[in-house]
Amino acid sequence: MALKTLSRTVAYAGLAKDAYRLKHAGDELVRSQARRHLIQRMGKLRGLPQKLGQMMSFSQSREDDDPLAAAEFASLQESAEPLAWSEIQPVILQAWQRPLDDVLAEIDPDALAASLGQVHRARTLDGRDVAVKVQYPGIGDSIQTDLKLLGWLSAPVGNLRRGFDLSAYRQVILDDLQEELDYRREAEHQRSFARWADEDPRLAVPGVIDELSTERVLVTDWQTGDTWQQVKAEWTDVEKRKLANTLLGLFLDGLFGRGMMHADLHPGNLRFRRNIEGNQDGSVQVLMYDFGCVYYPESDDRLALLRLIRATMRGDEPPWPLFLKLGFNKEFLEPLADKLPALCRVLFEPFCVEYPYDPADWRLAERVADILGDDRWNFRIAGPASMIFLLRAFHGLAYYLEGLKAPVMWHRPIRPLIDRLEADMNRLDLPPAEASHRDFSSLAKYLKIRVRENGRTKVELTSYAAGIDDLDGLLDDDLKRRIAAQQIDLSAVVTQVRQRGYTPGPVFQMTEGSKEVAVWLQ
């Protein structure tokens, strides 16, 4: 055991070295080499490092300017190096306490590797094709070592600054990882999702074979579909749009309607099917694997979140009490209380518009950073630790919606849920609102652009206030050239509007001879 810990410590030293080289390399060739070494080490260490790498594959693909970085980190989603059959077979024999020939007609010694175990395709004696998931020997001890060696888990919680006690986050993640190590618990999760799939043709879940499943071996029906790469390369635009609607609908139904979510939605855990017989208009289907990380939000939490979305859509109640009901720390949230309406309008913008929303236009990180400024650290710290799994699941959803490039209407699937749960939301016991905090009435409703010449109005446009974030796209090229000639930076102007919380007032004015241009929020 001590030798394994020492070996893992040495491996972590190499991991830290590659991470440092990647962060500080100026030459792209050196960066690429460091990234490859980092990914290889993450895959070989398995366990927590590989899980962090899978999360990085999401963030790299959405935020990194280099698409090759996304592709390289994505290799951790499905193609990590599995253990040799000679190391895995004893785990199965110990779990079943009988020869494999008494159970299986055949088993493929080659496997698909995951972070905590690997999957072998097999056939039972009665001819049933099955997936045999086997836990890596000693992985539980490795996870404990990982947590000590990592010291603080910045990657999954968003690069928190020093001085913040991460013990709650560590404990939540540790509890989840320990639960993932018990395949009996995973089997329970999988059966719950299978019951959902029985009622919902959009979802498919392999059945669990109970008599062959134990704490360290999980046997399920072998099911497959198209990989994420196949979807992007081979599916039609219509099929991709159906899939985008399906993914969004499943996410919202799971969170608000059923109170359970798959919280590990990386592409290694999903497959996709099209032209499913029995589904309406040949719609698509999502096949889910690996139910080790499942999030069951408390009833009041999901009702408070849905009510916060409703409040943002309608602008009919202040957000402050709802954030507190969600478990946000009052002390850390207080400094940014007046920014919450503007923050909500950005966070929940897709639900508030009446047109197909393109996540590529969201620019969430940029806009939230402009609104909150240095208070963004307070916002991250204020959130409850359990929310990490909701954010992880949502991050996965956004990854797929961006990759599909098929904008969909978010308000359509959320409105039936709001209607169905309206009475329950209204019965929530909320902390009182404070008169000193802004509500949604503080936000501007409209963006106005007016062009006058010789004192007469030539053009006056009105759009929703959210259009300010695409001000550059609303103005024609000739007008933008004249604005730039007067050294007006539109990007800086929009940032200032965000910083003031999208409140009504002037955006900018420009005079050029007999022409006047005025832009304001109202």
Number of C-alpha atoms within 10 A of each C-alpha: 9 7 8 13 16 12 12 17 16 12 16 19 13 15 21 14 15 20 18 13 17 21 12 10 15 10 9 10 10 14 19 16 14 21 20 17 18 22 24 19 18 25 27 17 21 25 23 24 22 24 21 18 24 27 23 19 24 23 17 21 21 18 12 13 10 11 12 13 18 19 13 18 26 23 17 30 22 16 14 21 17 20 18 11 13 9 11 18 13 12 17 22 13 12 16 17 9 11 11 15 11 10 14 17 15 15 18 12 15 14 21 17 24 27 26 24 22 22 22 19 19 21 19 16 13 9 11 13 19 23 22 25 25 27 25 23 16 11 18 18 13 20 20 16 18 19 16 11 14 13 11 17 17 15 13 17 19 12 12 18 10 9 6 9 12 17 12 12 20 17 13 15 21 16 11 16 19 13 16 21 20 18 23 19 15 21 24 14 19 24 16 14 23 19 13 17 18 12 9 13 17 22 21 24 23 22 18 20 15 12 9 15 20 18 16 19 24 25 25 21 18 16 16 15 15 17 16 18 11 12 20 16 9 12 16 11 13 11 20 22 19 18 26 24 21 19 21 21 17 19 19 21 17 18 23 21 16 14 17 20 25 26 21 25 25 24 22 22 17 19 20 19 20 19 13 14 11 9 14 11 9 13 19 26 23 22 20 24 21 22 25 25 18 22 23 17 19 12 13 16 19 18 27 25 18 22 22 24 23 21 20 26 19 11 18 12 18 21 26 26 19 26 23 18 18 20 16 21 17 15 9 17 23 16 12 18 20 19 24 24 26 25 24 18 22 21 17 17 19 20 22 19 15 11 13 14 20 15 19 14 10 16 12 14 11 10 19 18 17 21 24 21 13 11 17 16 17 18 19 17 21 19 19 14 20 17 19 19 24 18 14 19 22 18 19 20 19 18 20 22 23 17 19 19 16 21 18 19 19 22 18 13 18 19 13 11 15 19 10 11 16 15 10 14 20 12 10 15 12 15 12 10 15 12 8 8 17 19 24 22 13 16 20 19 17 18 22 20 21 16 19 16 15 10 10 11 13 11 11 13 12 13 14 14 19 19 15 24 19 13 16 14 11 14 13 9 11 9 11 17 12 14 19 12 10 12 9 15 12 17 12 10 16 20 19 15 21 24 19 17 22 26 19 18 14 14 18 14 15 15 15 11 8 10 15 17 19 16 20 19 23 17
